[in-house]
Amino acid sequence: MKRSIVTIEDLTNQEILNLFKQADKYLDANEDEATHRLRRSFDDAHNRIAATLFFEPSTRTRLSFETAMFRLGGQVISCADPKTSSSDKGESLADTIRVVQTYADLIILRHPSEGAARVADEYADVPVINAGDGGHEHPTQTLCDLYTLYREKKELANLNVLVSGDLKNGRTVHSLVYALARFGAHIILAPAKGFELPMHVAQRLEHEYNSVPLGRDSVKDLPDHVDVVYITPQEPHSTALITVKVDLSNIDVYYVTRLQTERLKNSRSGAAFPVIDKSFLQGDRYSDTRVMHPLPRVRELGYDLDKDPRGAYFQQTAYGVPIRMALIAALLRVQPLLERATQTPKYDVYLSTPEGIRCTNKNCILKNEAERRHLTPKMWIVDPAQANLFQPVILRCIYCEYDYKPTAIFDKRSGTRTSSVDTWRTIPTESRVFCDSEPTHKRRKAKKGTATIATPDTLKA
Ligand code: NCD
């Protein structure tokens, strides 16, 4: 029985709070107050080995995980450069994981493809930690971010957290906004132009985390560069009441992110990226703001904030050690911090068929040549009863978590197709085909006089 952390959703709020308490135990009385560095070691992970597999560059994440393991009395085997591993010879991630899990008690993986950590979790008998998978998620960075906020502010609910920069490709942002919504913080989005939150992330915030997006018309005194504010009430609400309650006169946190050039085809795009520095943060609204950044910084964060009491980014990075120690201790079961022994899936699984909807995200691990040979495309059937009554059934790629909205469902047994996708429960799993092209099918059906499954070619027509 194991637990892995692939997305921030894999931890409950209570478990996150348990991790904070455990991190406090490691840190309190052992913190170097000037640097926030942990000064002593423990033996919670004595005789245990963690494997760090990093197929993308990293400084903080890999080194803080390795420090965390050593500080717990454990040991580390590491592959920090993909050029030195067999992936460079064409080995699939699945095979690499099957091998490494026989050497280590825990696998920490960073990979350029979205959904890579989910694949690793499928093939490993030991816990897997996602240390960043493409532009998808980076849940342990979010633990560092939240832990810093918790140490600084003690309470996450109702904090005004402004998130700026590359919200489209920044994986740290995606994990962070979900977590902030779950803890009832207000999320204020100030993306660089063209780098807004992806639609599927924004919709998930709204429909699954009950966040209410409010634009310029509803919020008085919205700063010029801000796009939208997500308010997550803790009780049943009406939008009118929420609007009255929005008060942005104090920004608690300014979370800055860099342009993720490695995920852009044209690195010239984003030339007008905002720079957050002392002169930008003038005025009462920012007088007590904590400036955070997952780092590395490039040009978007001024060096003049390093000695400013508002700059919290080096503290944030130092807290990566105790919070990752707590996570390792939790997953190795040396500290009782997890509420559940295994991860129970929230939704039913749909095995994509060639005729129906399939994931089209080009950065999904499913598109990776070596993985295509063994992976079965799968989707969650996101149940609208748990999401929002007005939202149609959503199919979510199990790997990259891109969302798709089927407009028709085909029953292979009876050969019938209907546009009320809500009937999916009545169709046995092996007979279901979710489609997104009802009109194409109707045209085909009218021509041939029988109900047949639309082929990918006809769907494209
Ligand atoms: C982040 C990442 O890798 O996504 N860095 C980190 O882990 N601290 C942010 C970034 O690279 O911009």
Residues whose N, C-alpha, C, O or C-beta is under 5 A from the ligand:
A	BS01	NCD	R60 T61 G132 H138 R171 T172 R258 P294 L295 P296
